Amino acid sequence: MRILLTNDDGYGSAGINTLRQILSDRGHTVVIAAPAYDQSGKSQSLHYVKKLNVSKAAHGYIVEGSPVDCVRLGLQMHPDMELVVAGINNGANCGSDVCHSGTVGACFEAANMGYNAISYSMDTRGMPGDLLHHYEGGVHMFSNCKDPVQTTLDMYIIYLTENTCKKQRYARLGLVWNVNIPAPHISILGYKGAVLGHRYYSVKYVCSVPVDRLDSSSNWTMHGALDPDSPPNRGIPHTTEADFEAVEKGWVTITPLNPDRFYAEEYAAVSRIISDSNPKSHAIFLKGTIICTNEPSYSIPNGSQLSLKLLDARRMDTSSTTLYEHTAPVSGQFPLTVEFSCPQPSWDFDASISVRITHLDSLICINDKHLTAPLCAILAGSLPKIEVVRVK
């Protein structure tokens, strides 16, 4: 497999070089695009106007930018990559850490570009400082990651094979896994799917001088630690084990992440509040023509029923949402003219049209092809020509 490898700890870190060796030993073709310096906490930031200095290195590229810059640049130069891998991060990325992590942010960016991605992080709490800050010590620290990386990557490839058709909310998004590996001094119990936990860091910025003496030369240093009063696992049932709890016990955790950030469950409630708050608008009188492609002169039986729906069919993971439905008795011969009034649209996108004609609850005509009703046309009172087929 062709893999683009990145991280947020920098090109020269022990984690990324250990991961490159593990992947290469497994037979994968690996190209590194990694930051020149530590970019921890950069999340999904990128440079819009800053010029990026890029150097060719033995195994890829050194980029003076963020992890996202590395991913975008690496995939631009190697668009044939099959997977993006980030890590191994120096420290776990559990719970709300994923909001700040440059490692996870790189995977989100890859997913937004349509590539599947997996991030690796290792819990380093309790490890001696010399192991964390010296390359040789870091290599020793990450030496127990070989089996967890190879096993979870094999799992991920199987998952991708079985779920290719479920690519998140839009077909263009990739699939992201967040893998956390226990610290080296903790025996690995196995592998566990885990939910994102919740923990809050009590962060304070300490100024180099008293606040009343601030000047242009003053500097602030961030000091942070876990807040002991932070409610653990906020919103998670007590019977569910969060990722950081499982990692501390010795489990290698796997958490699927959604790069979309869209809160599908709340969409309808938010839309309803907005609709209720908007000024009441006048009705629009719509007019359109329905033709039958396979029986152009078909006579619709008396007592038939027409159902014409305007739909929000943009999302792939849910049933289409009905924006407006017009139902009425219908009879006569095709082509058929339909006229009706509907409220002024509260949506700001092009809708889809669904038409069904039934007789005694039996379907007799339907439009079997996707048809778009442009918002500008609806506001002007017109519907596109609607083609239906006679169901025999």
FIROTOR-188970 format. One record per residue (C-alpha): residue number from 1; residue in three letters; x, z, y. Coordinates in Angstrom, 2 decimals. Layout:
% residues N
{NUM; "Ala"; {X; Z; Y}}
...
END
This chain:
% residues 392
{1; "Met"; {0.00; 0.00; 0.00}}
{2; "Arg"; {1.21; -0.82; 3.53}}
{3; "Ile"; {1.20; 2.41; 5.55}}
{4; "Leu"; {1.81; 3.12; 9.23}}
{5; "Leu"; {3.20; 6.64; 9.55}}
{6; "Thr"; {3.12; 8.75; 12.71}}
{7; "Asn"; {3.02; 12.38; 13.85}}
{8; "Asp"; {3.03; 14.55; 16.97}}
{9; "Asp"; {6.19; 16.57; 16.27}}
{10; "Gly"; {8.48; 13.62; 16.96}}
{11; "Tyr"; {10.41; 10.94; 15.08}}
{12; "Gly"; {13.25; 13.27; 14.19}}
{13; "Ser"; {11.10; 16.04; 12.73}}
{14; "Ala"; {11.50; 17.16; 9.14}}
{15; "Gly"; {7.79; 16.76; 8.42}}
{16; "Ile"; {7.53; 13.04; 9.06}}
{17; "Asn"; {10.78; 12.24; 7.26}}
{18; "Thr"; {9.70; 14.28; 4.24}}
{19; "Leu"; {6.37; 12.46; 4.22}}
{20; "Arg"; {8.07; 9.06; 4.53}}
{21; "Gln"; {10.23; 9.88; 1.51}}
{22; "Ile"; {7.22; 11.02; -0.54}}
{23; "Leu"; {5.27; 7.87; 0.27}}
{24; "Ser"; {8.25; 5.56; -0.31}}
{25; "Asp"; {9.02; 7.20; -3.66}}
{26; "Arg"; {5.41; 6.48; -4.63}}
{27; "Gly"; {6.01; 2.75; -4.04}}
{28; "His"; {4.27; 2.40; -0.67}}
{29; "Thr"; {5.70; 0.28; 2.13}}
{30; "Val"; {6.09; 2.61; 5.12}}
{31; "Val"; {6.66; 1.80; 8.78}}
{32; "Ile"; {7.09; 4.71; 11.20}}
{33; "Ala"; {5.88; 4.65; 14.79}}
{34; "Ala"; {6.44; 8.16; 16.14}}
{35; "Pro"; {6.99; 9.89; 19.49}}
{36; "Ala"; {10.48; 10.38; 20.82}}
{37; "Tyr"; {9.68; 14.01; 21.66}}
{38; "Asp"; {7.28; 16.73; 20.57}}
{39; "Gln"; {3.74; 15.72; 21.54}}
{40; "Ser"; {1.84; 18.63; 20.00}}
{41; "Gly"; {-1.55; 19.30; 21.59}}
{42; "Lys"; {-1.87; 15.76; 22.98}}
{43; "Ser"; {-5.09; 15.15; 21.04}}
{44; "Gln"; {-6.22; 11.53; 21.58}}
{45; "Ser"; {-4.49; 10.99; 24.91}}
{46; "Leu"; {-2.77; 7.73; 25.78}}
{47; "His"; {-0.88; 6.21; 28.69}}
{48; "Tyr"; {-2.85; 3.67; 30.70}}
{49; "Val"; {-0.31; 2.70; 33.33}}
{50; "Lys"; {2.97; 4.32; 32.34}}
{51; "Lys"; {5.58; 1.97; 30.88}}
{52; "Leu"; {6.49; 2.96; 27.33}}
{53; "Asn"; {10.10; 2.83; 26.26}}
{54; "Val"; {10.29; 1.78; 22.61}}
{55; "Ser"; {13.43; 1.86; 20.47}}
{56; "Lys"; {13.91; 0.25; 17.06}}
{57; "Ala"; {14.96; 2.80; 14.46}}
{58; "Ala"; {16.00; 2.71; 10.82}}
{59; "His"; {12.47; 3.14; 9.50}}
{60; "Gly"; {10.37; 1.86; 12.39}}
{61; "Tyr"; {9.95; 2.65; 16.07}}
{62; "Ile"; {10.59; 5.55; 18.45}}
{63; "Val"; {8.02; 5.58; 21.25}}
{64; "Glu"; {8.30; 7.59; 24.45}}
{65; "Gly"; {4.56; 8.25; 24.45}}
{66; "Ser"; {1.76; 10.09; 22.70}}
{67; "Pro"; {0.77; 9.80; 19.02}}
{68; "Val"; {-2.09; 7.52; 20.07}}
{69; "Asp"; {0.38; 5.25; 21.90}}
{70; "Cys"; {2.39; 5.13; 18.66}}
{71; "Val"; {-0.64; 4.18; 16.56}}
{72; "Arg"; {-1.82; 1.48; 18.96}}
{73; "Leu"; {1.65; 0.01; 19.32}}
{74; "Gly"; {2.39; 0.20; 15.60}}
{75; "Leu"; {-0.86; -1.50; 14.61}}
{76; "Gln"; {-0.40; -4.15; 17.29}}
{77; "Met"; {2.96; -5.07; 15.78}}
{78; "His"; {1.79; -4.59; 12.18}}
{79; "Pro"; {-1.95; -5.40; 12.05}}
{80; "Asp"; {-1.75; -5.89; 8.27}}
{81; "Met"; {-1.39; -2.14; 7.68}}
{82; "Glu"; {-3.85; -0.84; 5.08}}
{83; "Leu"; {-3.70; 2.85; 5.99}}
{84; "Val"; {-2.54; 5.14; 8.77}}
{85; "Val"; {-0.99; 8.48; 7.76}}
{86; "Ala"; {-0.05; 11.26; 10.19}}
{87; "Gly"; {2.11; 14.32; 9.55}}
{88; "Ile"; {3.36; 16.45; 8.01}}
{89; "Asn"; {2.45; 18.64; 10.98}}
{90; "Asn"; {4.41; 21.83; 11.61}}
{91; "Gly"; {1.44; 24.20; 11.41}}
{92; "Ala"; {-2.08; 23.96; 10.02}}
{93; "Asn"; {-4.76; 21.94; 11.81}}
{94; "Cys"; {-7.88; 23.84; 10.82}}
{95; "Gly"; {-11.20; 24.41; 12.54}}
{96; "Ser"; {-11.17; 23.70; 16.25}}
{97; "Asp"; {-7.45; 22.84; 16.04}}
{98; "Val"; {-8.56; 19.25; 15.33}}
{99; "Cys"; {-9.81; 19.01; 18.93}}
{100; "His"; {-6.28; 19.51; 20.30}}
{101; "Ser"; {-4.02; 18.17; 17.55}}
{102; "Gly"; {-2.02; 15.04; 18.27}}
{103; "Thr"; {-1.72; 14.53; 14.51}}
{104; "Val"; {-5.49; 14.40; 14.04}}
{105; "Gly"; {-5.92; 12.53; 17.34}}
{106; "Ala"; {-3.71; 9.73; 16.00}}
{107; "Cys"; {-6.01; 9.42; 12.97}}
{108; "Phe"; {-9.11; 9.34; 15.17}}
{109; "Glu"; {-7.55; 6.52; 17.19}}
{110; "Ala"; {-6.73; 4.58; 14.03}}
{111; "Ala"; {-10.33; 5.03; 12.85}}
{112; "Asn"; {-11.65; 3.79; 16.18}}
{113; "Met"; {-9.54; 0.67; 15.63}}
{114; "Gly"; {-11.12; 0.18; 12.19}}
{115; "Tyr"; {-8.29; 1.57; 10.05}}
{116; "Asn"; {-8.68; 4.34; 7.48}}
{117; "Ala"; {-6.50; 7.37; 8.18}}
{118; "Ile"; {-5.41; 10.67; 6.66}}
{119; "Ser"; {-3.62; 13.55; 8.40}}
{120; "Tyr"; {-1.34; 16.11; 6.72}}
{121; "Ser"; {-0.51; 19.54; 8.09}}
{122; "Met"; {1.16; 22.59; 6.58}}
{123; "Asp"; {0.47; 26.21; 7.44}}
{124; "Thr"; {3.72; 27.71; 8.74}}
{125; "Arg"; {2.55; 31.18; 9.72}}
{126; "Gly"; {4.81; 33.83; 8.25}}
{127; "Met"; {7.74; 31.44; 7.91}}
{128; "Pro"; {11.14; 32.38; 9.40}}
{129; "Gly"; {11.81; 30.83; 12.78}}
{130; "Asp"; {15.07; 29.21; 11.68}}
{131; "Leu"; {13.16; 27.16; 9.10}}
{132; "Leu"; {10.74; 25.95; 11.72}}
{133; "His"; {13.28; 24.87; 14.32}}
{134; "His"; {16.18; 23.44; 12.31}}
{135; "Tyr"; {15.99; 20.14; 10.47}}
{136; "Glu"; {17.62; 21.31; 7.24}}
{137; "Gly"; {15.42; 24.37; 7.10}}
{138; "Gly"; {12.37; 22.24; 7.84}}
{139; "Val"; {13.17; 19.87; 4.98}}
{140; "His"; {13.38; 22.86; 2.64}}
{141; "Met"; {10.11; 24.22; 4.03}}
{142; "Phe"; {8.26; 20.93; 3.43}}
{143; "Ser"; {9.77; 20.41; -0.03}}
{144; "Asn"; {6.67; 21.78; -1.78}}
{145; "Cys"; {4.43; 19.14; -0.17}}
{146; "Lys"; {5.21; 16.36; -2.66}}
{147; "Asp"; {2.48; 17.10; -5.21}}
{148; "Pro"; {-0.24; 17.92; -2.62}}
{149; "Val"; {0.49; 14.72; -0.69}}
{150; "Gln"; {0.56; 12.48; -3.75}}
{151; "Thr"; {-2.53; 14.06; -5.30}}
{152; "Thr"; {-4.67; 13.98; -2.16}}
{153; "Leu"; {-3.57; 10.44; -1.32}}
{154; "Asp"; {-4.64; 9.32; -4.80}}
{155; "Met"; {-7.99; 11.09; -4.24}}
{156; "Tyr"; {-8.35; 9.39; -0.87}}
{157; "Ile"; {-7.71; 5.93; -2.28}}
{158; "Ile"; {-10.35; 6.55; -4.97}}
{159; "Tyr"; {-12.74; 7.77; -2.28}}
{160; "Leu"; {-12.16; 4.65; -0.18}}
{161; "Thr"; {-12.74; 2.43; -3.20}}
{162; "Glu"; {-16.06; 4.12; -3.97}}
{163; "Asn"; {-17.26; 4.42; -0.36}}
{164; "Thr"; {-16.15; 1.23; 1.35}}
{165; "Cys"; {-19.76; 0.45; 2.29}}
{166; "Lys"; {-20.25; 3.84; 3.97}}
{167; "Lys"; {-17.86; 3.43; 6.88}}
{168; "Gln"; {-19.30; 6.09; 9.15}}
{169; "Arg"; {-21.91; 5.18; 11.73}}
{170; "Tyr"; {-20.60; 1.78; 12.69}}
{171; "Ala"; {-18.96; -0.70; 10.34}}
{172; "Arg"; {-15.96; -0.88; 12.68}}
{173; "Leu"; {-14.96; 2.78; 12.21}}
{174; "Gly"; {-12.45; 3.92; 9.62}}
{175; "Leu"; {-12.69; 7.04; 7.46}}
{176; "Val"; {-10.62; 10.13; 8.30}}
{177; "Trp"; {-9.50; 12.93; 5.99}}
{178; "Asn"; {-7.82; 16.07; 7.33}}
{179; "Val"; {-5.57; 17.72; 4.70}}
{180; "Asn"; {-4.03; 21.17; 5.14}}
{181; "Ile"; {-1.35; 22.52; 2.79}}
{182; "Pro"; {-0.64; 26.26; 2.32}}
{183; "Ala"; {2.64; 27.78; 3.47}}
{184; "Pro"; {5.59; 27.44; 1.04}}
{185; "His"; {5.61; 31.14; 0.12}}
{186; "Ile"; {1.98; 30.96; -1.05}}
{187; "Ser"; {1.21; 29.69; -4.56}}
{188; "Ile"; {-1.10; 26.67; -4.54}}
{189; "Leu"; {-4.39; 27.43; -6.31}}
{190; "Gly"; {-5.67; 23.85; -6.33}}
{191; "Tyr"; {-7.67; 21.50; -4.12}}
{192; "Lys"; {-10.87; 22.25; -2.27}}
{193; "Gly"; {-13.22; 20.39; 0.05}}
{194; "Ala"; {-13.69; 22.62; 3.09}}
{195; "Val"; {-15.78; 22.69; 6.25}}
{196; "Leu"; {-14.22; 23.06; 9.67}}
{197; "Gly"; {-14.00; 26.72; 10.54}}
{198; "His"; {-14.07; 28.24; 14.00}}
{199; "Arg"; {-11.38; 30.24; 15.69}}
{200; "Tyr"; {-10.71; 30.62; 19.38}}
{201; "Tyr"; {-7.30; 30.87; 21.02}}
{202; "Ser"; {-7.10; 33.27; 23.92}}
{203; "Val"; {-4.90; 31.19; 26.21}}
{204; "Lys"; {-3.50; 32.46; 29.49}}
{205; "Tyr"; {-1.15; 30.81; 31.96}}
{206; "Val"; {1.52; 33.09; 33.39}}
{207; "Cys"; {3.04; 32.16; 36.74}}
{208; "Ser"; {6.74; 32.55; 37.48}}
{209; "Val"; {5.93; 34.30; 40.77}}
{210; "Pro"; {3.05; 36.45; 42.01}}
{211; "Val"; {0.00; 34.32; 42.74}}
{212; "Asp"; {0.06; 35.21; 46.46}}
{213; "Arg"; {3.55; 33.68; 46.69}}
{214; "Leu"; {2.80; 30.31; 45.10}}
{215; "Asp"; {4.83; 27.38; 46.39}}
{216; "Ser"; {5.84; 23.89; 45.25}}
{217; "Ser"; {8.59; 25.29; 43.01}}
{218; "Ser"; {6.32; 27.69; 41.10}}
{219; "Asn"; {5.73; 27.03; 37.44}}
{220; "Trp"; {3.21; 28.25; 34.91}}
{221; "Thr"; {3.83; 28.97; 31.24}}
{222; "Met"; {1.05; 28.98; 28.66}}
{223; "His"; {0.86; 31.93; 26.27}}
{224; "Gly"; {-1.69; 31.76; 23.50}}
{225; "Ala"; {-2.74; 33.67; 20.40}}
{226; "Leu"; {-5.80; 33.97; 18.23}}
{227; "Asp"; {-8.48; 35.96; 20.03}}
{228; "Pro"; {-9.21; 39.02; 17.84}}
{229; "Asp"; {-12.74; 39.10; 19.23}}
{230; "Ser"; {-13.42; 35.46; 18.36}}
{231; "Pro"; {-16.45; 35.20; 16.05}}
{232; "Pro"; {-15.12; 33.69; 12.81}}
{233; "Asn"; {-16.86; 30.66; 11.34}}
{234; "Arg"; {-19.45; 30.46; 14.08}}
{235; "Gly"; {-22.46; 28.57; 12.77}}
{236; "Ile"; {-21.18; 28.49; 9.18}}
{237; "Pro"; {-23.11; 30.29; 6.40}}
{238; "His"; {-21.33; 33.37; 5.06}}
{239; "Thr"; {-21.35; 31.81; 1.60}}
{240; "Thr"; {-19.31; 28.83; 2.82}}
{241; "Glu"; {-15.53; 29.15; 2.98}}
{242; "Ala"; {-13.92; 27.58; 6.05}}
{243; "Asp"; {-10.75; 25.53; 5.93}}
{244; "Phe"; {-8.36; 28.06; 7.47}}
{245; "Glu"; {-9.59; 30.83; 5.14}}
{246; "Ala"; {-9.08; 28.62; 2.08}}
{247; "Val"; {-5.60; 27.54; 3.20}}
{248; "Glu"; {-4.50; 31.13; 3.73}}
{249; "Lys"; {-5.59; 31.94; 0.15}}
{250; "Gly"; {-3.56; 29.05; -1.28}}
{251; "Trp"; {-5.95; 26.12; -1.45}}
{252; "Val"; {-5.03; 22.62; -0.31}}
{253; "Thr"; {-8.08; 21.77; 1.79}}
{254; "Ile"; {-9.62; 18.36; 2.42}}
{255; "Thr"; {-12.06; 17.94; 5.30}}
{256; "Pro"; {-13.70; 14.60; 6.16}}
{257; "Leu"; {-13.83; 14.11; 9.93}}
{258; "Asn"; {-16.14; 11.96; 12.01}}
{259; "Pro"; {-14.33; 10.00; 14.74}}
{260; "Asp"; {-17.65; 8.93; 16.26}}
{261; "Arg"; {-18.42; 12.34; 17.83}}
{262; "Phe"; {-22.06; 11.26; 18.09}}
{263; "Tyr"; {-24.51; 14.10; 17.40}}
{264; "Ala"; {-27.15; 12.18; 15.45}}
{265; "Glu"; {-29.35; 15.21; 14.77}}
{266; "Glu"; {-29.81; 15.89; 18.47}}
{267; "Tyr"; {-30.31; 12.29; 19.64}}
{268; "Ala"; {-34.11; 12.34; 19.38}}
{269; "Ala"; {-34.43; 15.70; 21.16}}
{270; "Val"; {-32.15; 14.61; 24.01}}
{271; "Ser"; {-34.00; 11.31; 24.39}}
{272; "Arg"; {-37.33; 13.14; 24.51}}
{273; "Ile"; {-36.12; 15.49; 27.27}}
{274; "Ile"; {-34.83; 12.53; 29.28}}
{275; "Ser"; {-38.07; 10.63; 28.79}}
{276; "Asp"; {-40.16; 13.60; 29.86}}
{277; "Ser"; {-38.00; 14.10; 32.96}}
{278; "Asn"; {-38.11; 10.49; 34.12}}
{279; "Pro"; {-40.79; 9.38; 36.59}}
{280; "Lys"; {-43.79; 7.88; 34.90}}
{281; "Ser"; {-43.42; 4.14; 34.94}}
{282; "His"; {-45.92; 1.32; 35.00}}
{283; "Ala"; {-46.86; -0.64; 31.90}}
{284; "Ile"; {-45.37; -4.04; 31.12}}
{285; "Phe"; {-47.56; -6.90; 29.87}}
{286; "Leu"; {-45.76; -8.71; 27.05}}
{287; "Lys"; {-46.52; -12.15; 25.70}}
{288; "Gly"; {-45.00; -14.06; 22.81}}
{289; "Thr"; {-45.57; -16.66; 20.12}}
{290; "Ile"; {-45.46; -16.20; 16.35}}
{291; "Ile"; {-44.86; -19.21; 14.10}}
{292; "Cys"; {-44.87; -19.44; 10.31}}
{293; "Thr"; {-41.80; -21.34; 9.12}}
{294; "Asn"; {-42.87; -22.12; 5.55}}
{295; "Glu"; {-46.59; -22.79; 6.32}}
{296; "Pro"; {-46.78; -23.83; 10.00}}
{297; "Ser"; {-50.60; -24.30; 9.97}}
{298; "Tyr"; {-51.49; -21.32; 7.78}}
{299; "Ser"; {-54.85; -19.72; 8.64}}
{300; "Ile"; {-54.76; -15.94; 8.83}}
{301; "Pro"; {-57.75; -14.40; 6.99}}
{302; "Asn"; {-60.33; -12.47; 9.01}}
{303; "Gly"; {-59.73; -8.73; 8.88}}
{304; "Ser"; {-55.95; -9.06; 8.88}}
{305; "Gln"; {-53.77; -6.56; 10.74}}
{306; "Leu"; {-50.74; -7.28; 12.93}}
{307; "Ser"; {-47.93; -4.74; 13.35}}
{308; "Leu"; {-45.23; -5.63; 15.89}}
{309; "Lys"; {-42.45; -3.05; 16.37}}
{310; "Leu"; {-39.62; -2.84; 18.85}}
{311; "Leu"; {-36.79; -1.03; 17.05}}
{312; "Asp"; {-33.46; 0.64; 17.69}}
{313; "Ala"; {-31.59; -0.83; 14.73}}
{314; "Arg"; {-28.07; -0.28; 16.05}}
{315; "Arg"; {-27.12; 2.49; 13.62}}
{316; "Met"; {-26.34; 1.94; 9.98}}
{317; "Asp"; {-26.64; 5.48; 8.65}}
{318; "Thr"; {-30.28; 6.13; 9.56}}
{319; "Ser"; {-33.56; 4.28; 9.32}}
{320; "Ser"; {-34.38; 2.17; 12.35}}
{321; "Thr"; {-36.04; 4.16; 15.12}}
{322; "Thr"; {-39.34; 2.75; 16.37}}
{323; "Leu"; {-39.25; 2.41; 20.15}}
{324; "Tyr"; {-42.77; 0.98; 20.49}}
{325; "Glu"; {-45.37; -0.34; 18.06}}
{326; "His"; {-48.29; -2.67; 18.78}}
{327; "Thr"; {-51.02; -2.91; 16.15}}
{328; "Ala"; {-54.16; -5.02; 16.41}}
{329; "Pro"; {-56.61; -7.02; 14.30}}
{330; "Val"; {-55.56; -10.64; 14.00}}
{331; "Ser"; {-56.99; -13.89; 12.69}}
{332; "Gly"; {-56.73; -17.60; 13.38}}
{333; "Gln"; {-54.19; -20.29; 12.74}}
{334; "Phe"; {-50.47; -20.42; 13.38}}
{335; "Pro"; {-48.83; -20.72; 15.86}}
{336; "Leu"; {-50.24; -17.42; 17.06}}
{337; "Thr"; {-50.07; -16.04; 20.61}}
{338; "Val"; {-49.76; -12.26; 21.01}}
{339; "Glu"; {-50.38; -10.43; 24.25}}
{340; "Phe"; {-50.26; -6.70; 24.79}}
{341; "Ser"; {-49.14; -4.05; 27.27}}
{342; "Cys"; {-46.52; -1.40; 26.59}}
{343; "Pro"; {-44.86; 1.33; 28.66}}
{344; "Gln"; {-41.83; 0.35; 30.67}}
{345; "Pro"; {-38.82; 0.70; 28.30}}
{346; "Ser"; {-37.01; 4.03; 28.39}}
{347; "Trp"; {-34.08; 2.51; 26.48}}
{348; "Asp"; {-31.15; 0.61; 27.97}}
{349; "Phe"; {-30.21; -1.76; 25.14}}
{350; "Asp"; {-31.55; -4.86; 23.42}}
{351; "Ala"; {-34.17; -3.95; 20.84}}
{352; "Ser"; {-34.92; -5.55; 17.48}}
{353; "Ile"; {-38.33; -6.95; 16.51}}
{354; "Ser"; {-40.14; -6.32; 13.26}}
{355; "Val"; {-43.43; -8.14; 12.53}}
{356; "Arg"; {-45.76; -7.67; 9.58}}
{357; "Ile"; {-49.20; -9.19; 9.01}}
{358; "Thr"; {-51.26; -7.61; 6.26}}
{359; "His"; {-54.67; -8.25; 4.74}}
{360; "Leu"; {-56.45; -5.49; 2.84}}
{361; "Asp"; {-53.14; -3.58; 2.80}}
{362; "Ser"; {-51.35; -6.51; 1.17}}
{363; "Leu"; {-48.42; -8.14; 2.98}}
{364; "Ile"; {-49.02; -11.79; 3.80}}
{365; "Cys"; {-46.44; -12.57; 6.52}}
{366; "Ile"; {-43.16; -10.96; 7.64}}
{367; "Asn"; {-40.13; -11.85; 9.74}}
{368; "Asp"; {-37.26; -11.72; 7.24}}
{369; "Lys"; {-34.43; -12.39; 9.70}}
{370; "His"; {-32.98; -10.13; 12.36}}
{371; "Leu"; {-34.49; -10.90; 15.76}}
{372; "Thr"; {-33.33; -9.43; 19.05}}
{373; "Ala"; {-35.60; -8.80; 22.01}}
{374; "Pro"; {-33.29; -8.73; 25.07}}
{375; "Leu"; {-34.09; -5.89; 27.44}}
{376; "Cys"; {-34.06; -8.25; 30.42}}
{377; "Ala"; {-36.68; -10.45; 28.72}}
{378; "Ile"; {-38.92; -7.46; 27.93}}
{379; "Leu"; {-38.74; -6.29; 31.54}}
{380; "Ala"; {-39.75; -9.83; 32.54}}
{381; "Gly"; {-42.74; -9.65; 30.16}}
{382; "Ser"; {-41.66; -12.16; 27.53}}
{383; "Leu"; {-40.81; -11.96; 23.86}}
{384; "Pro"; {-38.62; -14.48; 22.03}}
{385; "Lys"; {-40.23; -16.88; 19.60}}
{386; "Ile"; {-40.95; -14.90; 16.45}}
{387; "Glu"; {-40.54; -16.67; 13.12}}
{388; "Val"; {-42.35; -15.23; 10.11}}
{389; "Val"; {-42.61; -16.41; 6.53}}
{390; "Arg"; {-45.68; -16.49; 4.34}}
{391; "Val"; {-45.27; -14.10; 1.43}}
{392; "Lys"; {-46.69; -15.73; -1.70}}
END
